[in-house]
Each structure stands twice: as C-alpha cells, then as structure tokens.
Amino acid sequence: MATPTPEAAQAQLDTQLREIIQWHFSPETGCPFWLNWAAKAGWDPRTEIHTSADLIKFPHFQDEWLRDLQPEVWVPKAYAGRPFNIFETGGTTGMPKQRIGWEDYKTDYSEFSEKISDEHFPRNHFWLMMGPTGPRRLRLAIEHLANVRGSACYFIDLDPRWVKKLITNKQFDQAKAYMDHVVDQAATILKHRKVSGLFTTPKLLEALAERVDIWDAGIRGVFCGGTTMLPQYVRFIVEEVLENRIGFYPTYGNTLMGLAASVPLTPADQYSITYYAPQPRAILRVVEPENTQKTVEYDAWGRVELTTLTREFFMPRFLERDEAIRRKPRAQYAWDGVAEVRPFGAMQKTIVEGVY
C-alpha cells in the first residue's frame, strides 16, 4: 500500500473535518450536545473551522461530559431511533466515561485487518481474546476482526477494574490469584482447542507464556494492547516470550479514539514502538503540557491530545491521561506518530495499571 504524500493526507483530513463539523453542527443531522454547545458558545464551527489548524478554536473536550450526561445527547439527529451500543472506559473510581456507537468499531478493525499478516493470523481459523471484556468496545471489536478474517474467537472474562482495586488496596495476593484464574482459563482453551491468533495485554501475555509454550500451543500471531511498553520490555517480549518467531502487533487504542496501529519494528527503532492514529477519523497530537496549543518538537516528550472525527462521534482536543514521544511520519503513514506511550506523569508518581 503506497504512502500518501503529507499534502494529500492533510487534504483528506481537512475534507473529513469539514464534513464532520457540518454533520454535527447542522440542525438536520447534528446531535443535541453540539447544537446546544454552539448556541451557548456564540459562534458557528461550520463557518469558522476549515482545516485541522482551526481546531485550536475549540476548548479541550471535558471527560465529565461523558460521565455526567445521558448518552442520548450524543445521538446525531440523522441516527435518531437507531439502537446504539454503549461502551465504557476506565471506571476504576466513580462513574466511567461512556461513548455510544454503531459501526465505528467495525470500520477501525476492518481497516486494521489489512495491516496484519496471514502468516501470523491465518484466515478461517480461531482466535483467543484474553483481555478486558464487559462494557468495553474491545470485546465486540476483536470478535469483528476475527470474523472479518473468516475466523471465530474464544473469550476469557476479565474485569480490570477489580484488579486495579485490589492493587490499589495492596491486596496483592488476591490480584495474583485473579490473574492466575484468568491464565488458567486461557491455558485450558489452548490445550483443548485449535487457536492461532491471540489478543491480550503485555502482562497477561508474559504470565501465559510462563505456563504454556505458546508456539507449541499453535499461536502464530499476538495482537497486544496496553499502555506502557518500554523498549526494554518490548525486547523482552519479542526475544524471550515470543522467541522471535511469533508475530507481534502492538496497538494503542481506546474507546474514544479507535485503534492506532504500530509500524513494524526495525533495528533502527531499538524496540521503541511508534503508533499512528487512524487518520482521517482521528488525530493524535503531542502537546506541551503547560501550553497545549503548541506541539512539542519531534523526538520530545509531551501530553497526548486526541480529536475524533466520525459521524457517530465528534470529540475535539481531548487531553488523554497519556504522554508520549512525538515521531515523524513514516511509511505507511504521512502524519505524526506517538511513541513509547505511558501514563501522564509516570516518571513523577506511581501509576496503577493492573493487568495492562
């Protein structure tokens, strides 16, 4: 697949942006939240937002809006009457953020299917998901990805909120017992069923590999989601856990963005993973924490800012609880990437990540 020029990618992004702004702020198609917001703000984004540079006119999107408001305020008028999925993020303390949706997750993961190898994820076979299920979009998304590739998927129940709670309360023995319970279920599936593709988190992958020879169990590709994967840990996974013979596909994704795929590692990367947003449906910027209108220089650390641009959901300038290194475009992506993603402030304070 040819990489578009930066100019072509920017033009595509700006076209998408104008269409999405028109959609969400027009009375005929827009959602109650953004129509009310524009009325109170006193300006019309349809006449003032033309390129991605203009997004700076929006304030940061507040996550409280997704916690405090009823989900129906986000339903575009054009979608009125259509039942929707309700997906949740986090929720370790208090009310979780909720995002509604219809087809976005299918679009994201159908596109991702073209980025994974048939050698590592054989078509018309079987997957195992060993990761967060319940109210998370990921559960349906992974099954859709397997189905797109002609495959079926087995699932293990996992509640990361409970694990985080145990660790926060220093109940480490119970947290380990819960992880052992999850790994036991996965090991049982691998023993009795044919599985070639695995989705899991880095910590669960490591725990499973201590119990099972995953190559001998039939696994040929691992699709791995999770926030913190430092270069030395990535090297450990690739060389020790996967023994340089199982395909490794790290991703950075969440309910609000979708799926940012990583570029294949090269020797020059020194195991530093870079992810690229699914433009033009989402934009990732790495901004200065104290002056978020400005992006940091390439190869510098900053806070991750997300803008989502689909007909189902418009979310401008949301400050993620992550920090990353800003990376230059590279094939197959003609826009900035984010590397070595970790929780914001991870170097200053202890972050509880549980099974991630």
N, C-alpha and C positions, 0 to 999 in steps of 0.2 A: 504494500500500500504506500503510494507516494505521499511524502510530507508536503502539505500546502505551504506556500510562502507565508511569511509573517503578515504581509499585506492582505493576502487572501483570507487568512484566518481572522484578521481583525475586521475585515469587511463582513465576513459571515457572522461574527459575534455582534457587530453593530446592527446588522439586519435583524438578527434574533432579538436583540434588546428592544428595538423599536416595536417589533411585533408584540412582544410580551407586555411592554408598557401600554400599548394601545389596547390589548386584550383585558388587562387587569384594571385599567382606569376608565374604560368605556362603560356607561350605564347598561348597554345592551349585553355585555359579556362579563363585566368585572365582578369581583367578589365584594361583599358588604364591607369588609375591613378596609380595603384600599380605597373604595369610593368614599367612605366616611373620613378616612385619613386625609385624603386630598381636599375634601371640603373644609376640614379644620386647618390644614396647612396653608391654605390660601394660594396655592399655585398648582398648575396642571402639568404633571410629568409628561403628558402627551405632547406638549408644545416645548418643553424645556430639556427633555432627555433625548439626545440624538446619537451619542457614542458612549462607549464604556467610560470614557473620561468624565462624562457628565454625572455618573452615578454618585460622585462625591457630593452632589447636592442633597442626597438623601442622608438623614441621620443614620446612626447604627440601628439595625433591627434589634429589638429587645426580646430576649428569650421569654420574659414574663408574658408576652402576648400569646405565646404558645402554651403557657401554663394556665393563665387566668381566664382566657376567653373560651367560649363554647366552640367546638370545631366547625360548626356550620357557617361561622363568619368568614371562613376561608373558601367556601364553595363558590366558584365562578357562576354567574347567572346562567351562562351557557350550559353549565352542568347540573342545573337545578333538577332535583328529582332523581338523580342517579345515586344509588347507594355507594358509599365510599369505604375504603379501608382506613383504619385509624392506626397509625404507627407511633411508637413511643421511643424516646431516647432516655438514656441515663435513668433518672428516678431513684438514685441512691438515697437521697433525702428529699422529702416533700413530694409535691406533685410533679410528675415528669412532663417534659415538653412533649406535645403531641402534634403530629403532622398528618393531614389527610392525603389521600391519593387514589388514583385509579390505575393508570398504565405506566407511570414514570419508571417504576422499578423494573418493569419488563423491558422498557427501552434501554435503560442503563445496562442491564445484564445481557440482553441480546447483543448489544454492541461489544461488550466485554468478551463474549464467546469467540469473537473473531480474533482476539488477542492471545488466546491460549492454544497450545499445540495439541493436535490429535494424538501425537506420540505420548504426551503426558496425561491427557484426558481423552481416552478413546471414546469415540461416539458409540451410541447404542450399547452402553454398559451401565455401571452403577456407581453412585457417589455415596459418601457419608458426610453429614454435617455434624460436627462436634463443636458447637458454638451457641451463642445466645439465641434463644427461640422466643416463645411467649409473644409479647406485643411488638416485637421488633420486625421491621421491614425485611431484615436479613433472612428470616425463615422462609418467606414466600419467594424472595429473590433467588436464593440458592436453588430452590426447587425449580424455579423457572429456568435458571441457567442450565441445570441438568436436563430438563425437558427439551430445551432448545437444541441440545446436543443429542437428542434421542435417548436420553438416559433417565433412570429413576433414582430417587435419593432416599437413603435411610437417615433418621434423625435421632439425636440424643437430647433429652431435655436438659436445659441449663439455665439457671437463674443467676446472672452475675451480680444482681443487687444483693442477694443473700450472701454471696462470697465476700463482697466488699464490706458488708455489715459485720461479718464475722471477723475480718481482718482489722477493721477499724476498732472493734471491741477487744482486739488482741486474743480472740478465741482461735488461735492458730491450729490447734488440734482438730477442731471442728471443720475449719476451712480445708485442711488437708484431707479429712475424711470425706468431705463433699467432693473434692477433686478426684479422690480415689474412686468414689462411686461413679462419677462421670466416665473416668477412664475405663473402669470395669465394663461398663455398658458398650463402649466403643470396641474394646478388645473382644468382647463376645460377638459382636457383629462381624468383625474382621475374621474371626475364627470360623464362623458358620456361613458366611455369605461372600459372594464374589464382589469386591469393591476395588475400583482402580483410581477414583478421584476422591480427595479428602479436602473439606473445608474445616479449618479450625483456627485457634489463636496460637501465638508462639508458645506460650507456657503450657497449653494443653498438648501441643504437638510434642514438646520435649518430654512431658510426662508419659504420653502414649508410647513414645519411642523407647522409654526405659522398660516398658512392659512387653512390647511386641516388636519383632523385626518387621518394620512396615513395608520394606521391599518384598520380603518373603510373603507377606500377607496380601500382596498384589497391588499396593499403592504405587502409582507411577507419576502422579502429579499432586502437589499440595497448593491449594489456594488459601493464603494466610491473611487474616485480618487482625488488626490490633495496633494500638497507638505506638508504643515505644519499641523500636528495633534498632538499637545502636549498632554501628558497623561490626564491632567485635562479636555481638550476639548473632548478627546475620551470618557472619563467617562460621560461627559455631553450628548454626542450623544447617547451612549449606554443606559444610565439610564433615561434621560429626553426626548430626541427626539424619540428614538425607544422603550422606556419603557420596555427594557429587554425582548421583545417578537418578535422583528423583527430581522432577521439575518443580521449581519453587516460584510462586507467583504472589508476592506481597501486594496488598492493596490498602489504600487509605480511603475509608468511606464512612458515611453515616446517613441517618435518616433524612437529614436536611439537604445534603449535597447529592447523594448518589454514590457513585463509585469512581475514585481516582486510581487508575492503573499505574503500575510501576514500569519503568523501562527495563529491559533485560540488563542484568549486571555485566559489566565489562571489567577487565583487570584494572583499568584506569580509575574505576569507581571506588576501589578499595573497600568494597562491601557497603558503601553508602547508598541507600535506596532513595531514588527520586520518583515522586508521583506527579502525574499530570491530570488536572481536572477534566471532566467530560465536556469541554467547550464544544458548542456554544450554550449548553444547557446549564453550566455552572462556571464560575470564575473563582480562582484562588489568588489572593494577593498576600504577600508577606510584608507587613507594615511595621513602622516604628511604633512601639507600644505607647509612647508618650505623645506621639503626633501621627495618628492613624490615617491622616490624609496622604502621608508620604510612604512610598515603598522603600524598603531597605535596599542597599546595593546588592549586586549578585554575590553569592557565597557568604552573605552575612545572615545572622540570626534575626528573626522578628516574629511578631504575632501573626497567626493565620486569620485572614478575613475572607469570608465566603459570601458570594452572591449566587442565588439560584434563580434561573430564568426559564421556567416552563409554564405552559398554560395551566397546569394544575397548581403551581406554587411559585409565587414571586417573593423573594426574600433578599433585600439589598443590604450589603455591608454588615453581615453578622460576624461579630468577633468570636471566633472559636476559642475554646479553652486549650488551644494547642499553640506551640511555637515550632518554627521550622527554619531551615536554611533556604533562601531564595536561589533557585538554579535557573540557568539559561535554557532556552528551548533546545530540543534535540529530536532527531528522528524517533518517532513519527509525529512529533508534537511541535507546533510552531508558536507556542506560548510558554510562559514561565512555569516552572515546576516547583515543588516543595520537597525538601529532603530532610531525612532524619527527624521526622515528626515526633514530638514528645509533648507531655502536658505543659502548659504555660507555667513558667516559674519552677520547672522541675529541678533546676540547679540551686534554687533558694529554699525549697521546702520539700517535705516528704509527700509524695502523691501515692494514694492507694489505688492500684489498678486491678487488683483481684486476679481474675483468670486471664486478663489481657497481657 
